[in-house]
Amino acid sequence: MKIHSKSGTPARARWAAVAVLSLLAAGLPSSALASSGDRASFADRIATPAKPSRADRAAASATPSAEGGVSIKGTVLIPAGIDPGTEMYADSYYYDEADEEWELGEYVSLDPTSDGTFEIPDLEAGEEYRLAVYIDADGYFGGFYAGAGKPIVPTAEEGVPVFAPSSGYVFGPVVASSISGTFSVPEGFDWGLGGFEILAGALSPDGQGLLDFSGTPVTEASNGTFVLDYLWPGRHFIVGAVDDQSRFPGGGYHAGVDGLVALEMDSTPVIAGSTVHLEIRSTHAVPKLTAVTAPQLGGSAVVGEKLSTTPGSWSVVGVAVAYQWLRDGVAVPGATTPSYGVTREDIGSRIAVRVTGAREGFPNTAVTSASTAVVPRLAAPLATKAPAIKGTARFGKTLRATAGSWSPAGAKVSYQWLRNGKAIKGATSAKYTLKKKDVRKRVSVRVTASLAGHLDGVAASSSKKVAKAKPKVTLKAKKKIKAGQRAKLVVKVKASGVARPKGTVIVKYGKKTIKVKLTAKSKGKVVVRLPELAKGKYKVTATYKPAAKAKKYVTKAKSTRVTLRVR
């Protein structure tokens, strides 16, 4: 796929000739075309992709396909009203490592009267491809798929990867554009020797090369007007004039209203669809680095949103740009990329961007965009349903907060647990395990709802009074023993929040009791042996009495009763 040249003379040869004449006019030898310096011609870097010819397609058809392979499916948006006999294809391109270029692979023919659906078969599973549409119709370009909802692009390198098998790709040809304009010639220009030619060279997307060319001859009968048609829409071009009769010195390139400059890189790029005036003088203009258009802001100046900017356009090619975002005219530290995330610090301020253009041989030039409106404060989200606490409010237990419901939706919530209305340090998750300090205090949770561009919304739950931990005391024993044996009792004490409860275990059997000290080493477990008992039934219980310090946060607790039978 290529940007077609509709002129009879080979465009590459014409533009190379222009470059040579430019260099000669600047006092440089034509060998300077091979120079890598900033002010050298682009002619040595031309790389025009080839249009698939019938021979190319025949060769592609002869290439062995992936037998039993997979396919890529999609839809080509066929322009309305084109000739039913128009030649159209949906193409797949693969990268040839040996040749280091994208090659035409499998393809299918399209019927211009159909709905444009296609399936390219016999592809390698998992292989990377580029999808393209080819159309042989005046006024249209085919090109490569560049992503959902995006117009096609002229080169495979600019296309997006497509892997087989896959489907759902929708794209179509684009309508060719043009550059029109006017021109003026030096006083005494001799039209008797014939006309001359006006050319347009398409800049590569990075602005560092020329992809293809269009040209149109002009004569005295042109009345100072011209049209360069069949140009890729939205692309930038270098526009120049070439006179084989040397009636103006070596031709030149558009550079605003100051005449023509000698070198392509000193020319002012022109976007397809624009109009331009070429003022041809007896001498070349002196190139200047100036901003042709200021940067344009996009996006929303609302907290949490992003602003973006264009780099603006410049009077010469190959300008490197640097960005600096401004808050009320003052540089925002670190904000030096083409996009800017609006923060709360920007509320009440206006945002703009300053773009500085730089190219060797010229003084740096800065231009500032228009400012945004004042970044506004929006109303805080409101809790339509209050936050709540779930769980048992007892020392050692874990409470869980619910965020409630907020309007507008989409707010991000954060939590802060409160003890008697004061924030508990570090307690900022949705869960909170109750501490010793919480006992006999009231605990609640405060939820903050944050939504980009809004003030924070705040709501709190009702509070719960925290009770002491209530231990669980278990008593295990062999319920039937023989007279003369000593019963073995195992008592365990567990309390939420207390890893190793301390205190006293009181075992009562009948009317008698045994006290056993429960220390940290006990790990909540003691073994008690009763004395030898006479025959009969004995009701046995175990009671845990917390140590003096533990009484502040742990209650007394008693086990269930066990009946011991001595036979």
N, C-alpha and C positions, 0 to 999 in steps of 0.2 A: 504494500500500500504506500502511495506517495502523494505528495501535493503535485498535481499535474501542471506542467507548463504548456500553455496554449500557443506559444510563439513558435515560429518556424525555426529560428536559429537556436542551437543547443544552449540552454540557459547557463550551464556551468561554464562553458567557454566564454560566453558574454561577460559573466560576472568576474571571471578570472582576468579577462582583459581589462575590465574596469579597475580591478585591484592593482594591476600593473601600472595603468595610467595614473592612478592615485599616488602610487609610490614614486613614480617618475616626477610627478608634479611636486612632490615633497622633497625632491632631491635625493631619493634613495634608489639603489639599483633594483631591478626586478627580482634578483635573487633574494631580496628581503622577504619575499613571500614565505620563505621557509623559517623566518625568524620566530622565536617564541616570545618576543618582547610584547609588552602590553599594547603597543601601538602598531603591531604588525597586522597584516590583512588576515581575514578569516579564510581566504580561498584555499589554503593548504589543509584546512580542517573540515572540508565539506564531506558529508557522508549521507547520501540520499538513498533511502530504502527503495528497492525495486518493486514495481507493480507486477503481480503474478501474471505472466502471459499465458497463452494457451499452451505454449511449449513447457512452461513451468508446471502447469497443471497436469500435462501429460507425463512429465517426469515424476511428479508427486504420485500420480496414479500408478506408475510403474514400480514405485518403491513398495517393498513387501509390507503389508499392514499387520497389526497385531491380531493374529488369528484367534477368533473367539474372544476378542477384546471387549472393552466396555465403551460406553458412548457418553457424549455431552449433548444435552438438550437445551433448547431455548427458543426465543422468538425474535425475529428481525422485524423491526417496524418499517414496513414498506411504504415509501412515500406515495401519497395519493396522486393519481393521474399520470403516472409514468407509463411509457410505452409498454404494452404487454410483452413485447419481444426483447425487453431490456435484459442484458446479461447480469445475473446476480448470483453470488455465492456466500455461503457461511463457511468460513475457513478456520482450520486449527493450525497453529504454528508451534513448532517444537524447537528447542535450542540445540544447535549442532555444535558440540564441543570442539570438534576438529576445525571447523570453519569459524568458530566463535561468532556465530550470527544466528538469527531466527530464520528457520526454513519453513516453507509451506508444507504442511502435512496432509492429513485427511480433510476432505471438504465435501460439501453437498451443494448442488445447484438449487436455486430458489425460483419459484414461479412468481413473477410480480403480481399475478392476480390472486395469489393464495393469501392465507392469514399470516404467513411468515414463520410458522413453526418449523423447527428443523431438529434433526438428530444426526450428529456426526458420529459414525460408528467406527469400530475396529481401532480403538485407542488403547494405550497401555494403562492398566489400572495403577493409580497413584502417581502417574506421570504429570509433570507440570506443563501446561500449555498456555498459549495466548489465543483468545477468540477474536475473529475479525469478520467484517462484512465487506464484500467487494461489490461495487455497482458501476456499471458502464453506462452512465447517463449524465448528460450535460447538466451542470448546476449542482451536482452532488459529489460528496466525498464519501468513500468508504474508509474504514479505519478500525481500530482495536478497542475492544471492550475495556472500560476504565472503572467499572464498579456500578452498583445499582443506582439508577437515577442520574448517572453522570453521562455527559456526551462522550462519544468516541474520541480517541486520540490518534494522531497520525503514525506513531511508531510503536513497535512491539515493546520496546523498552519502557514506554510510558504506560502500557497496558498493565492490568492486574493479573496475578497468577490465577489460573483456572485448572482444577485437577479433575481427572476422570476416575470414576464416574461422577457426574453431577448434573444439575438441571436448574431451570428457573432463570436463565440469563435473558434479559430483555434489553435490546439496543438496536440502533439503526443508523443509516447514513445521516450526514449533516449537510445542510444547505451551504453551498459555497458563498463566500463573502467577497468583498472588493475594497479597494482603496481608490477613491477618486480625488481629484484636485485640480489645481490650476498651476501654471508655470509662466515664468517670464524670462526673456532672453536679454543678453546685453545689447545696448544701443549699437546699431549697425550690423546686427547679426545677419549673415548672408543665407537666406533661405534658398537661394538659387542652387546651392550645393546639395539640397535635399534636407530631409528631416533628421531626427536623432531618436534615441530610444530611452524610455523611462523604465526602470527595473525595480522589482521588489524582491528582496531576499529574506526568506523566513528565518527568524532567529530560533535556535533550539531552546527548549524550556529553561535551561540554565543560563541562557543568554551568552554562551561562550562559543557558538558555532552557527553555521548556516545550513539549513536542511534542504531547501529547494527554492526555485526561482520562478517568477513570472515577469513578463515584459510586454510593453506595448509601444509601437512606433508613434511618433507625433510629427506632424508637419505644420506648415503655416496655416493649412486649412483646419487644423485642430482648434484654432481660436483660443489658444492658451489653456485648453482643458485636456484632461486625460482620465482614463479609468484603467486600473489594474484589476482584472477580474480573476475569478477562480482561485481565491485565496482561502486558506483554512480559517474559519471563523474564530475570533477571539485571540488569535496569535499575533505576536509582534513581528514587524518587518522593518528592514532597512530599505529605504526608498532612495534611488539615485538616478542620475542622468548620465548617459554615455553618448558622446559625439565622435564618430569615427573620423570626421573631417577636422577635428581639433580646433573648432571655432570657439570653444571655451576650454580652459587648460585642464585637460585630462578628465573631464567630468567631475562628479562629486556626489555628495550624499546630503540628504535633508538634515538641516540643523536649525529648526525653528524659523524665525523670520530674518535671520542674519545672513542668509545665503547658504551656499553649499560648502561642506568641509571636505578635506582631501581623503580622509581615511574612514573606513566603515565604523571602526570603534568609536570615532568621534561624532557619529551620526546620532540623531534623535530617533529612537524606535517609534514606529507608528502601528497602532493596533488596527487589525482588519475591521472594516466598517467605518473608518474615520475618513475625513477629508484633510488634505494637506496642500500647502503651496510651496513650490520649488522656485526660489528666486535665484536664477542662474546669473552669475556676475562674471566679470573678466578675471577676477581673482577669487581665491578661496577665502571663506570666512575663518576667523580664529575660533577654535572650539572652546566652549565654556562648560563647566559643570554647574548646572542649575537644576532646581526642581521644576519639572513641567507641571505636575499635579501634586497636591499635598496628600499625605496618607489619609485613608478613609477608615473610620472606625466602624466596626460591626459588633453585634452582641448587645447585651443589656447591662446598663450601669446600675445593677442591683446587687446587693450583698449576696455572695455565694454564686453569682453568675460570672461568665467570662466575657471580656472584651477582646476583640482581635483587630488587627490592622493590616492594611495593605502597605507595601513599602513606598507607595507613591511612584511616580514615573520621573525619569531623569533625562537630561538633555544629551547624554552620551551613553554608549553601551558599556557593559562590564562594570557597573558601579556596585561596590560592596556597601551594604547598609548596616547600620547599628541602631538599635532601638533603646529608648529610655522613656518609661512611662512617668507621667507627671501628675501630682496631686495639687491642684490649685497652683500650677506652675512650678512646683518644687519637685525635684527628682525623687522618686520612690526608690529607696535602696534595694538593689538586687533585681529590680523589675526591668530586665533588659532583653526580653524575648518578644516575638510577635504577638503574644497573647498575654492577658493580664487578668488574674482572678480578683474580683472586687471583694474587699474585706470590710469589716466593721469600721476599721480606721478611716475608710473613705466616706463614711456617712457624713452628709453635710458638705462634701467637697465636690469639685468638678474634676473629671479625669481627661487627660489628653495624652498623646504620645509624640515624642520628638524623634524624627528619623534623620540620621546623619549619613550622607552619601560620601564615599571616598573612592578615589581612583588615582593611581600613580600619575604624577604630572599635573595634578589639579589641587587647589586648596579644598579642604573638606567643606561641605555645604550642609547645613541643617535646615529642616523644615518641620513645622509643628502642625498637627492635625487640629481640627476644630474640637472644642471641649464638649464633654457630655453635659447633660443636665445635672443638677445637684443629685448626688446619690441619696435616695430617700430612706426614711425610717418607715417600716411597715408595722402594722398593729401586731401585738404578740398573739400567738395561738391561744385559744381558750379551751379549758378542760370542760368538755360536755359530759364527761363522767369522771368523778374524782378518783384519784389514786386510792388504793386500798392495801391493807396488810393481811396476809394469810399466814396461818401457823399459830402455834401455842406460845403465848408470851410468858415463857418460863426460862430461867437461867439455863444456859447450855443448849437451848433449842434454837433452831434457825427459822427466822421469819423471811417471807418472800413478798416483795412488793409488786403490785400490778400498776402499770403506767396510767391507767385510765384511758379515756378517749379524748382526742384533741381535734379542734377545727381551726384552720384548715388541716387536712390530712397531710401526712408525709413528714411530720416533725420528728427529729431525733431526740430521744429522751435521755436524761441522765438523772441519777439518784443521789440524795444526801439524807442519811439517817440522822434523826434528831433525838436527843435525850433531854426531856423536859424543855423542848423547844430550841435547844442549842445543838449545833452541828457536832457530830461525833467524828473525830479526826480519822480519815482513811476509810470511813464507811460510805462508799460511793458506788456500790454495785447493787443489783436488784435483790441480792440476798444479804442477810445480816444475822450473824450468830450472837446471841445475847451474852453479855459479859457480866462479871460480878458487879461492876459499877452500875449496871442497869437495874439491878434488883430493887424493887420498891419505887422505881422511877417510871415515868411514862415515856414510851418510845413511839415515834411516828416517822414517816418518811416524806421528804419533799421531792417532788418531781419537777424538773425543768425541761421544757419543750423548746428546742431550738430549730428554727426553720430559716433557711437562707433569706436574707433581706428583711427579716422580722425582728422585732424585739423579742427577748425570751419570755415565754409564758411559764408561770409558776403556779403549782397547786400542791396542797399537802393532804395527806390522809388523816383520818381520825387517829388518836393515840391509844395505846394499850399499856396498862400497868403490868410491869414485869414481876412475876412471882418467883419465890425461891425454887431451886431445883427440887424435885420430889424423887428421892431414890427409890429404886426397886430392890426389895430384899427377897431373896429366894432361899428356901430351906429344903435341903434334900437329906433323906435318911432312909435306912432300911426299916420298913415299918413293922416287921415281925422279927423279934429276936428271942433267944432262949434266956431263961432266968440265969443269972450269973454272968451274962455277957454285958459288955459296955457298949451302949449305942454310939455310933459314929455319925455326927451331924456335919454337913458342909453348908456353910452360910456364905452367900455372895451378895455384895452390895454394889449396885451400879447407879451412878447419878450423872445426868447430862451435864457436860461442862467440867466434870471432875474426873480426872484420869485415875487418881489413886485416893479414894475417900479415906479420911481419917476420923477416928472417934472410938466408940465402944459398941460392941455387939452384945446384947443381953439375951441369953437363951432362957426361956421359962419352960419348965416341964413340971406339970402338976402345979404344986404351990412353991416349988423351989426355982431358983435362978442361978445361972452361971454368967459371969461377965468376962468378956475377952476383949483385949485391946486391939483395935484395928489401926495398924500403922501404914505408912506409905509403902513399906516393903511387902505388906500383905497383898497389895494390888487388888484390894476389894474382896479378898477371899480368906476365910478362916475355917479351921476344922476344930470342932468341939466334941470331946468325948464325955458322955455322961457317966456318972458312977454306976456301979451295979445296981439294978433295979429289981424290986420284988415283982412277982407276977401281977399283971393287971394292965389297964389301959392308961396311957399318959398323953395329955394334950400338950403339944410342943409348939412354941412360936419363937421367932427371932426378931428382935427389935434393934434397929440401928439408931444410935444417938450420935449426932455429929459432934466433932471436937468444938471447943469454944469458938475458935476463929471461923470455923466452917458454918456455925449457926447463922451467920449473917446472910448466907446465900443458899444453904441446904436445909431442908426440913427433916424432922424425925420421921422414920418410916418403919413399918412392921410387915413381916412376911405373912403369908397365909398359914393357917394352922395345919399341923401334921399330927395324926393320931398314931402313937407308938404302942404296939402290943407286945407285952412280955409274957412268954408262956413257960 
